[in-house]
Amino acid sequence: MFELDERLKKDSVKVGEFPLCELRLINDANYTWFVLVPKRVAITEIYQLEEPDRHMLMNESCLLAETLHDAFSPDKLNVAAIGNKVHQLHLHHVVRFTSDKAWPEPVWGKFPALAYKKAELASILQKIRVLLADDLIVTEDTDGQLYF
């Protein structure tokens, strides 16, 4: 049975679910940063997914990337599967601007995370949920909050 890694659970907020992946927003207001986590057991690398799941991951990633581009008009969108600290397969989607704190460097470990204020969090979640309404299933997070 799929269980989300504890670190991902602690560092992020559930946005909703695609057919394959859980979509989460990293709770760091320094950057608009999402992760897709395939709901599969004991998978640490993309190549370990069955072929149909690999295609589904790419489709969900592209849909998310297009949505983030439309919603935030970034200068660059960083998409990566790193997994050095969290081994559970997850695909980062980081909205980047030339004006962000870490530009042009990677965001990982550059600055301490800055938690979203409740209103900021609600605004981002609502924006993404509305834009992905036809594709994303929104359910309550573990604390029972929908955040808007």
PyMOL commands that set and color helices and strands:
alter all, ss='L'
color gray80, all
select helices_A, chain A and resi 6-11+46-48+51-72+118-131
alter helices_A, ss='H'
color red, helices_A
select strands_A, chain A and resi 12-17+21-26+32-38+76-80+91-96
alter strands_A, ss='S'
color yellow, strands_A
deselect
rebuild
show_as cartoon
